[in-house]
Amino acid sequence: MKVPSMAEMMAAGEMPEILFWVGCAGSFDQRAQKITKAFATILDKVGMKFAILGKEEACTGDPARRAGNEFLFQMMAYQNIQILNGYGIKKIVTTCPHCFNTLKNEYPELGGNYDVIHHTTLLQQLIDEGKIKLKEGGDFKGKKISYHDSCYLGRANDIYEAPRKVLEALDAELVEMKRCRKNGLCCGAGGAQMFKEDEPGDKRINIERTEEALATGASFIASACPFCNTMMMDGVKNKEKENDVQVLDVAEMIVASML
């Protein structure tokens, strides 16, 4: 895939409509790379002019701040803000709710003011505008899908409808877990927990969450966050259900159903 970097675009004297912030998971995690590809393919298909920062993109600093290293967070944030402001970036889209939350709500106090949207919101807009055309009777028609609310998308930013509306466009049956929306249960990866050992307890959070998802009888668990995706996949493997239940990002489901 040929995705232009911001540097290449500026050298050609062009400006993208939107900057796609890939994030660490989307760049380096093998599973999350598939989500990045799926989303970039969608942007490509609808003819949206976008660019990435490429090697100039550093971690937003979310895990550092959540784990209590404020100094490291501010260092990373300032570095990113200098680059973004240097390019005159106005609008950013990201497939990671952690990046989304940090760029949108925490960068402004450090001088980084951007219009930041999560990829599910952009997908909903593109579907509403008729730019994304979906196949009649696609892969998910009539199938049961259970959507897992990411903490940073749901409770932190009140985005509950966009991902569900996108999934409804697939002609599938949306089945909610016992705890959903404002009462959704964390997958267990937020707050930098992804990168540290478990604390003592009886049960891992992702196992409990996966049990709730499996109880719905859904054949697909939809997520909108690379961390949630990993945790839910681990849970499904733990329950030895990987042949019956697939964990997919909303963008992957859309790209599979596009004309």
N, C-alpha and C positions, 0 to 999 in steps of 0.2 A: 504493500500500500504506500502511496506517495502522499504523505501529509506534510504540508509546508510548515517550516518553523517561522516564528515571528521575525527572526533575523533575515531569513530568505525573502519574506514578504516585504519587509521594509526596504531591503536592497533593491527590490523590483519596483519600489515606489507605490506599493499597495497597502491597504489596511483591511484586516478581516472584519466581518460583521461581528464575530464573536471569538473570544479566545477559549480554547478547550483546555482546561486545567486537568491534566491527566492524574496527578497525585502519585504517591509512592507505590501504593498497592497496584494501581493501574499500570504503572511502569515496570515494576519488578516482580510482582507476584504472578506466577504462570497462569493461575486460574483467572485472576482479575484482568490479565492482558486480553483475554477473550472478550471481556465486557468492553474494554477500551476499543478493541477492533470493531465490535458490533456497533457501538455508538458512533464511531468515526465513519463506518460504512453508511449508517443512516444519514448523517450530516452530508455525506458525499452524494447519496442518492437524491436527496431533496434539493441539492444544488446550493447548499449554504456555504458561504465563503468563511472558512475558519482556519485558525492556525494554532500551533502549540508552541510552548517555550523551548521544548527539547532539553538540551543540556543546561539551559539557563534556569530551569525550574528546580527549586529546592523544596524540601518538605515544608508544609505550611507552619509546622511547629506545634500542631495540635497534640501529638502524644507527649512531647516534652512539657508543655504547659499542664496537661492533665496529670502527668506524673510528678509535677511540682518543680520542674526546672524552668522557672520564669526567665532567667537570664538567657538560656539557650533559645527559648521561644522567641524572645524579642530580637535576638541576633538574626535568627532565621527569617522572622517577619520583616525586619528592616531590609534585609537583602532582597527578598521577593518584591517588597513595595518599591524599592529603587528601580528594579528591572521593569516592573509593570508600569510605573509612572514614566519611566524613560521612554517606553514605547507608546505612551498615551492610551493605554488600555482603558476602555470604558465598560465593556460587557464581558463577563466570564461565565462559562458553563462548566460544571464538574459532575462526574458520576459518583463522587464520594461525599456523603453527608458530613463527614468530619471536615474535609477541605471546605465544603460549602459553608458550614457554620462558622469556621474560623475566618475565612475570607470576608464573609458577609457581616458578621457581628463583632469580630475582634480586631480586624485590620483598621477600621476607620479611626480608632483612637490613636493609631500609630501613623496616621497620614495616608492610609490606603483606602480610598473611597471608590467602590466599583458597584456596578449593577450585577449581582451574582445570582445565577439561577441553577437549580438542580436539574439534572437531565430528565427526570420524570415530568417536571413542569414544562420543559421545552418540548418534550415528546407530545404532551397533551395539546400544547399550542399548535404543533405541526399537524396533529390529527384533526383538530378543530378547523384548521385552515384548509384542510383537504390536501395538504402537501404530502402527507404519508398516506399512501393507498394500500389497504390490506386485502389479501386474497379472500375470496368467498370460501368459507369452509376450510380455513387453514389448519395447521397442525393442532391447534388448541380448541377447535370448535367442540362445544359440549363437554369439554374436560373440566375437571374440578381444579381450581387454582386457589391456594391459600396465600394471602399476602402478609409478610412479616413487616411490621412497622419498625423502621430504624429509629433509635432514640433521638439522634441528632436531626432527623428529618421531621419526625412526628412531634414529640413533646417539646423539643427545643425550638422548632420553627413552625409548628402548626401545619405541616404539609401532610394531609391525610387523603385528600380527594384526588389529587393529580395522578399518583400511581394507580389508584383503583380505577379511575376513568380510562387510563391507558389500557389496563388489563381487560376492562369491559368491552373495549373496542375489538378484542380478539374473539368475541362470540363465545367466551367460556363462562363457566359458572363459578362465581367468586364465593368461596366459603370462608367465613371469618373464624379465627381461633377464639377460644374462650376469652383470652385477654388480648384485646386489640385496641387500636387508636390510642386514646389518652391513657388507657390502662394496659397498653402493650408491655410485654416483658422484654427486657434487654436480652440480646443474644449472648452477652457475656464478654464481649471484646472491647467495649467502649472504655474511656478513661484510662487508656494505655494498658488495660488488662491483657490485651492481645499479646503483649511482649513480655509478660512476666509469669512466673509460676502461680498456680492456684493457691489461694489461702485455704486453711483447713475448713472442711465442711462435709456434708453428706452427699451432695450431688452437684455436678457441674451445671451451671445455668443453661448452657446450650443444649444439654440433654433434656432438661425440663421443658425448654422452649420447643425442641424438636418433637417431644411427646405430644405437646399441644397441637402442633402442626399435623402430625400423623393421625391424631384423633379426629381430624376433620374429614379424613378419607380422601384428601386431595392427592392427585397424581403429580402435581407440580407445586413447589414452594417458591413463590416469587419474592425476590428481595430487591432493594434499590441501594445497596451498600456493599462494597467488596468485603468488609469485615464480617457483616451479617452473613454474607454468602458463604464464607469460609466456615464460620461457626455452625451454620445450619447443615452444611455438607458433612462436617465432622460428626454432627449428631445423627444424621441419616446413616452414615457408615457405621457408627457405633451400634445402631439398631439393626444393622444388616438389611437395610431397605433400599440400597442404592439401585436395585433392579426395578423397583416399583415406583420410587419417588425421585424426581429430578429437582435440583435446586438451580434456578436460573435467575439472572438479573432481568428486570423489566425490558431493558434495551435488547437483550438477546432474544426475548420472546417476540418483540416487534420485528427485528431484522429477519427472523425466520418466517414471519407471516407477510412480509412486504411483497408487493407485486414487482 
